[in-house]
Amino acid sequence: MVDLFQAKTFVPGDALLREGDPGSVAYMIEHGRVEVSKLVGGRKVVLNTLGPGAIVGEMALIDRAPRMATVTATEKTVALMIDQRVFDKVLADAPPVLRALVLAYTSHLRNLGARASQLETELHKAATPKSPA
């Protein structure tokens, strides 16, 4: 299966994925590290740092919704690119119950992510000092 994936090299600062973009690929990190971040209230919030074995961008392949976060290389990173065609084939060959679970899981994660962003924005607004009138 790994022979179906193309390796791509990223240098520090390169974006593998950008929040809000449509998704047609996911990446499995082979070597290196990436940072997952999101803009909340105009501020960059780092959600996670990932390394070898991690997969990023998979949710957009599953539900074809825009990217939820930006993923940026923090060091030289080699990642295996998983394109939509290959992913669709793998998912189509999976048992129906597994496909249903993957879709449900993705929907739940997107809903949680949206709610977390909303709460972060509300907290930021509440913590911002109000100027005297």
MARBA-3410 file (N, C-alpha, C, O; in Angstrom, 1 decimal):
133
0.8,-1.2,0.0,0.0,0.0,0.0,0.9,1.3,0.0,0.5,2.2,-0.7 ~ 2.0,1.3,0.7,2.8,2.4,0.8,3.3,2.8,-0.6,3.6,4.0,-0.8 ~ 3.5,1.9,-1.5,4.0,2.2,-2.8,3.0,3.1,-3.6,3.3,3.6,-4.7 ~ 1.7,3.2,-3.1,0.7,4.1,-3.8,0.9,5.5,-3.4,0.3,6.4,-4.0 ~ 1.7,5.8,-2.4,1.9,7.2,-1.9,3.2,7.8,-2.4,4.2,7.2,-2.5
3.1,9.1,-2.8,4.3,9.8,-3.2,4.9,10.6,-2.1,4.1,11.2,-1.3 ~ 6.2,10.5,-1.9,6.9,11.3,-0.8,7.1,12.7,-1.3,7.4,13.0,-2.4 ~ 6.9,13.6,-0.3,7.0,15.1,-0.6,7.8,15.6,0.6,7.6,15.3,1.7 ~ 8.8,16.5,0.3,9.7,17.1,1.3,9.3,18.6,1.5,9.0,19.3,0.6 ~ 9.2,18.9,2.8,8.8,20.3,3.2,10.0,20.8,4.1,10.6,20.1,4.9
10.3,22.1,4.0,11.3,22.8,4.8,10.5,23.6,5.9,9.3,23.8,5.7 ~ 11.2,23.9,7.0,10.6,24.7,8.0,9.8,25.9,7.5,10.4,26.7,6.7 ~ 8.6,26.1,7.9,7.8,27.2,7.5,6.8,26.8,6.3,5.9,27.6,6.1 ~ 7.1,25.7,5.6,6.2,25.3,4.5,4.9,24.8,5.1,4.9,24.1,6.1 ~ 3.8,25.3,4.5,2.5,24.8,4.9,2.1,23.5,4.1,2.1,23.6,2.8
1.8,22.4,4.8,1.4,21.2,4.1,-0.1,21.4,3.8,-0.6,21.0,2.7 ~ -0.9,22.1,4.7,-2.3,22.3,4.5,-2.6,23.7,5.1,-2.0,24.1,6.0 ~ -3.7,24.3,4.5,-4.1,25.6,5.1,-5.5,25.6,5.5,-6.4,25.1,4.8 ~ -5.8,26.1,6.7,-7.1,26.2,7.2,-8.1,26.9,6.2,-7.7,27.9,5.6 ~ -9.2,26.3,6.0,-10.2,26.8,5.0,-10.1,26.4,3.6,-11.1,26.5,2.8
-8.9,25.8,3.2,-8.8,25.4,1.9,-9.5,24.1,1.6,-9.8,23.3,2.6 ~ -9.9,23.8,0.4,-10.5,22.5,0.1,-9.4,21.4,0.2,-8.2,21.8,0.1 ~ -9.8,20.2,0.5,-8.8,19.2,0.6,-8.9,18.1,-0.4,-10.0,17.5,-0.6 ~ -7.8,17.8,-1.0,-7.8,16.6,-2.0,-6.6,15.7,-1.6,-6.4,14.7,-2.3 ~ -5.8,16.0,-0.6,-4.8,15.1,-0.1,-4.7,15.2,1.4,-5.1,16.1,2.0
-4.1,14.1,1.9,-3.7,14.0,3.3,-2.2,13.6,3.3,-1.7,13.2,2.3 ~ -1.6,13.7,4.4,-0.2,13.4,4.5,0.1,12.5,5.8,-0.5,12.7,6.8 ~ 0.9,11.5,5.6,1.4,10.7,6.7,2.9,11.2,6.9,3.7,11.0,6.0 ~ 3.2,11.7,8.1,4.6,12.2,8.4,5.5,11.0,8.5,5.3,10.1,9.3 ~ 6.5,11.0,7.6,7.5,9.9,7.6,8.7,10.3,8.5,9.2,9.5,9.3
9.2,11.5,8.3,10.3,12.0,9.1,10.0,13.5,9.3,9.4,14.2,8.5 ~ 10.4,14.0,10.5,10.3,15.5,10.8,9.1,15.7,11.7,8.6,14.8,12.3 ~ 8.8,17.0,11.8,7.8,17.5,12.7,6.9,18.6,12.1,7.5,19.4,11.3 ~ 5.7,18.6,12.4,4.8,19.6,12.0,4.0,20.2,13.1,3.8,19.6,14.2 ~ 3.5,21.4,12.9,2.7,22.1,13.9,1.3,22.3,13.3,1.1,22.7,12.1
0.3,22.0,14.1,-1.1,22.1,13.7,-1.6,23.4,14.4,-1.6,23.5,15.6 ~ -2.2,24.3,13.6,-2.6,25.6,14.2,-3.9,26.0,13.6,-4.3,25.6,12.5 ~ -4.6,27.0,14.3,-5.9,27.5,13.9,-5.9,28.9,14.2,-5.4,29.4,15.2 ~ -6.6,29.7,13.3,-6.8,31.1,13.7,-8.1,31.2,14.5,-9.1,30.8,14.1 ~ -8.0,31.8,15.7,-9.1,32.0,16.5,-9.1,33.5,17.0,-8.2,34.0,17.6
-10.1,34.2,16.6,-10.2,35.6,16.9,-9.1,36.4,16.3,-8.6,37.4,16.9 ~ -8.6,36.0,15.2,-7.5,36.6,14.5,-6.1,36.3,15.1,-5.1,36.8,14.6 ~ -6.1,35.4,16.0,-4.8,34.9,16.7,-4.5,33.5,16.3,-5.4,32.7,16.2 ~ -3.2,33.2,16.0,-2.8,31.8,15.8,-2.7,31.1,17.1,-2.1,31.5,18.0 ~ -3.5,29.9,17.1,-3.5,29.1,18.3,-2.9,27.7,17.8,-3.4,27.1,16.9
-1.8,27.3,18.5,-1.2,26.0,18.2,-1.9,24.9,18.9,-2.1,25.0,20.1 ~ -2.5,24.0,18.1,-3.3,22.9,18.7,-2.4,21.7,19.0,-2.7,21.0,20.0 ~ -1.4,21.4,18.2,-0.6,20.2,18.5,0.7,20.3,17.7,0.8,21.0,16.7 ~ 1.6,19.5,18.1,2.9,19.2,17.3,2.9,17.7,17.1,2.8,16.9,18.0 ~ 3.1,17.3,15.8,3.1,15.9,15.4,4.4,15.5,14.7,5.1,16.3,14.2
4.7,14.2,14.8,5.9,13.7,14.2,5.6,12.4,13.4,4.5,12.2,13.0 ~ 6.7,11.6,13.2,6.5,10.4,12.4,5.4,9.5,12.8,5.1,9.2,14.0 ~ 4.6,9.1,11.7,3.5,8.2,11.9,2.2,8.9,12.0,1.1,8.3,11.8 ~ 2.2,10.3,12.2,1.0,11.0,12.3,0.4,11.3,10.9,1.1,11.4,9.9 ~ -0.9,11.3,10.8,-1.6,11.6,9.6,-2.3,12.9,9.8,-3.0,13.1,10.8
-2.2,13.8,8.8,-2.9,15.1,8.8,-3.7,15.3,7.5,-3.3,14.9,6.5 ~ -4.8,16.0,7.6,-5.6,16.3,6.4,-6.6,15.2,6.1,-7.3,15.4,5.0 ~ -6.7,14.2,6.9,-7.6,13.1,6.5,-9.1,13.4,6.6,-9.9,12.9,5.8 ~ -9.5,14.4,7.5,-10.9,14.7,7.6,-11.5,15.3,6.3,-12.6,15.0,5.9 ~ -10.7,16.1,5.6,-11.2,16.7,4.3,-11.3,15.6,3.3,-12.2,15.7,2.4
-10.5,14.5,3.3,-10.7,13.4,2.4,-12.0,12.7,2.7,-12.6,12.2,1.8 ~ -12.3,12.6,4.0,-13.5,11.8,4.4,-14.8,12.5,4.0,-15.7,11.9,3.4 ~ -14.9,13.8,4.4,-16.2,14.5,4.2,-16.1,15.6,3.2,-17.1,16.3,3.0 ~ -15.0,15.8,2.6,-14.8,16.9,1.5,-15.2,18.3,2.0,-15.5,19.2,1.2 ~ -15.1,18.5,3.3,-15.3,19.9,3.9,-13.9,20.6,3.9,-12.9,20.0,3.8
-14.0,21.9,4.0,-12.7,22.7,4.1,-11.8,22.3,5.2,-12.3,21.7,6.2 ~ -10.5,22.5,5.1,-9.6,22.2,6.2,-9.9,22.9,7.5,-10.3,24.1,7.4 ~ -9.8,22.2,8.6,-10.1,22.8,9.9,-8.9,23.6,10.5,-9.1,24.4,11.4 ~ -7.7,23.3,10.0,-6.5,23.8,10.6,-5.4,23.9,9.5,-5.5,23.4,8.5 ~ -4.4,24.7,9.9,-3.2,24.8,9.1,-2.1,23.9,9.7,-2.0,23.8,10.9
-1.4,23.2,8.8,-0.3,22.3,9.2,1.0,22.8,8.6,1.1,22.9,7.4 ~ 2.0,23.1,9.4,3.2,23.8,9.0,4.4,22.9,9.4,4.5,22.5,10.6 ~ 5.4,22.7,8.5,6.6,22.0,8.9,7.4,22.9,9.9,7.6,24.1,9.6 ~ 7.9,22.3,11.0,8.7,23.0,11.9,10.2,22.6,11.8,11.1,23.3,12.4 ~ 10.4,21.6,11.0,11.8,21.2,10.7,11.6,20.5,9.3,10.5,20.2,8.8
12.7,20.1,8.7,12.7,19.4,7.4,11.8,18.1,7.6,12.0,17.3,8.5 ~ 10.8,18.0,6.8,9.8,17.0,7.0,9.5,16.3,5.7,9.4,16.9,4.6 ~ 9.5,14.9,5.7,9.2,14.1,4.6,7.8,13.5,4.9,7.7,12.8,6.0 ~ 6.9,13.7,4.0,5.5,13.2,4.2,5.0,12.4,3.0,5.3,12.7,1.9 ~ 4.3,11.3,3.3,3.7,10.5,2.2,2.4,11.1,1.8,1.5,11.3,2.7
2.2,11.5,0.6,0.9,12.1,0.1,-0.1,11.0,-0.2,0.1,10.1,-0.9 ~ -1.3,11.2,0.4,-2.4,10.3,0.2,-3.5,11.1,-0.6,-4.1,12.0,0.0 ~ -3.7,10.8,-1.9,-4.6,11.6,-2.6,-6.0,11.0,-2.5,-6.3,9.9,-2.1 ~ -7.0,11.9,-2.9,-8.4,11.5,-2.8,-8.8,10.2,-3.5,-9.5,9.4,-2.9 ~ -8.2,10.0,-4.7,-8.5,8.8,-5.4,-8.1,7.5,-4.6,-8.9,6.5,-4.5
-6.9,7.5,-4.1,-6.4,6.3,-3.3,-7.3,6.2,-2.0,-7.6,5.1,-1.7 ~ -7.5,7.3,-1.4,-8.3,7.2,-0.1,-9.7,6.7,-0.4,-10.2,5.8,0.3 ~ -10.3,7.2,-1.5,-11.7,6.7,-1.8,-11.7,5.2,-2.1,-12.7,4.5,-1.7 ~ -10.7,4.7,-2.7,-10.6,3.3,-3.0,-10.5,2.5,-1.7,-11.2,1.5,-1.5 ~ -9.6,2.9,-0.8,-9.5,2.2,0.5,-10.8,2.3,1.3,-11.2,1.3,1.8
-11.4,3.4,1.3,-12.7,3.5,2.1,-13.8,2.7,1.4,-14.6,2.1,2.1 ~ -13.8,2.7,0.1,-14.8,1.9,-0.6,-14.7,0.4,-0.3,-15.7,-0.3,-0.3 ~ -13.5,0.0,-0.1,-13.2,-1.5,0.1,-13.4,-1.8,1.6,-13.4,-3.0,1.9 ~ -13.6,-0.9,2.4,-13.8,-1.1,3.9,-15.3,-1.6,4.1,-16.2,-1.3,3.3 ~ -15.5,-2.4,5.2,-16.8,-2.8,5.5,-17.8,-1.6,5.7,-17.3,-0.6,6.3
-19.0,-1.7,5.4,-20.0,-0.6,5.5,-20.0,0.0,6.9,-20.2,1.2,7.1 ~ -20.0,-0.9,7.9,-20.0,-0.4,9.3,-18.8,0.5,9.6,-18.9,1.5,10.3 ~ -17.7,0.1,9.1,-16.4,0.9,9.3,-16.6,2.3,8.6,-16.2,3.3,9.1 ~ -17.1,2.3,7.4,-17.3,3.5,6.6,-18.2,4.5,7.4,-18.0,5.7,7.6 ~ -19.3,3.9,8.0,-20.3,4.7,8.7,-19.6,5.2,10.0,-19.9,6.4,10.3
-18.8,4.4,10.7,-18.1,4.9,11.9,-17.2,6.0,11.5,-17.1,7.0,12.3 ~ -16.4,5.9,10.5,-15.5,6.9,10.1,-16.2,8.3,9.8,-15.7,9.3,10.2 ~ -17.3,8.2,9.0,-18.1,9.4,8.7,-18.7,10.0,10.0,-18.6,11.2,10.1 ~ -19.2,9.2,10.9,-19.7,9.7,12.1,-18.7,10.4,13.0,-18.9,11.4,13.5 ~ -17.5,9.7,13.1,-16.4,10.2,13.9,-15.9,11.6,13.3,-15.7,12.5,14.1
-15.8,11.7,12.0,-15.4,12.9,11.4,-16.4,14.0,11.7,-16.0,15.2,12.0 ~ -17.7,13.7,11.5,-18.7,14.7,11.8,-18.6,15.2,13.3,-18.8,16.4,13.5 ~ -18.5,14.3,14.2,-18.4,14.7,15.6,-17.1,15.5,15.8,-17.2,16.5,16.6 ~ -16.0,15.2,15.2,-14.8,16.0,15.4,-15.0,17.4,14.8,-14.5,18.4,15.4 ~ -15.6,17.5,13.7,-15.8,18.8,13.1,-16.7,19.7,14.0,-16.5,20.9,14.2
-17.8,19.1,14.5,-18.7,19.8,15.4,-18.0,20.2,16.7,-18.1,21.4,17.1 ~ -17.1,19.4,17.3,-16.4,19.7,18.4,-15.4,20.8,18.1,-15.2,21.7,18.9 ~ -14.7,20.8,17.0,-13.8,21.8,16.6,-14.4,23.1,16.4,-13.9,24.2,16.9 ~ -15.6,23.1,15.8,-16.3,24.4,15.6,-16.8,25.0,17.0,-16.6,26.2,17.2 ~ -17.2,24.1,17.8,-17.6,24.6,19.2,-16.5,25.1,20.0,-16.6,26.1,20.7
-15.3,24.4,19.9,-14.1,24.8,20.6,-13.7,26.2,20.1,-13.3,27.1,20.9 ~ -13.7,26.4,18.8,-13.3,27.7,18.2,-14.3,28.8,18.7,-13.8,29.9,19.0 ~ -15.5,28.5,18.8,-16.5,29.5,19.2,-16.3,29.8,20.7,-16.3,31.0,21.0 ~ -16.0,28.8,21.5,-15.7,29.1,22.9,-14.4,29.9,23.1,-14.4,30.8,23.9 ~ -13.4,29.6,22.3,-12.1,30.3,22.4,-12.3,31.8,22.0,-11.8,32.7,22.7
-13.1,32.0,21.0,-13.4,33.4,20.6,-14.2,34.1,21.7,-13.9,35.3,22.0 ~ -15.2,33.5,22.3,-15.9,34.1,23.4,-15.0,34.4,24.6,-15.2,35.5,25.2 ~ -14.1,33.5,24.9,-13.2,33.7,26.1,-12.3,34.9,25.8,-12.0,35.7,26.6 ~ -11.8,34.9,24.5,-10.9,36.0,24.1,-11.6,37.4,24.3,-11.0,38.3,24.8 ~ -12.9,37.4,23.8,-13.6,38.7,23.9,-13.9,39.0,25.4,-13.7,40.2,25.7
-14.2,38.1,26.2,-14.4,38.3,27.6,-13.2,38.8,28.3,-13.3,39.6,29.3 ~ -12.0,38.3,27.9,-10.7,38.6,28.6,-10.2,40.0,28.1,-9.2,40.5,28.7 ~ -10.7,40.5,26.9,-10.1,41.7,26.4,-10.7,42.9,27.2,-11.9,43.1,27.3 ~ -9.8,43.7,27.7,-10.2,44.9,28.5,-11.1,45.8,27.6,-10.7,46.1,26.5 ~ -12.1,46.3,28.2,-13.0,47.2,27.5,-12.5,48.6,27.7,-12.1,49.0,28.8
-12.5,49.4,26.6,-12.0,50.8,26.8,-13.1,51.6,27.4,-14.3,51.4,27.2 ~ -12.6,52.6,28.3,-13.6,53.5,29.0,-14.4,54.3,28.0,-13.9,54.7,27.0 ~ -15.7,54.5,28.3,-16.6,55.2,27.4,-16.4,56.7,27.5,-17.1,57.5,26.8
END
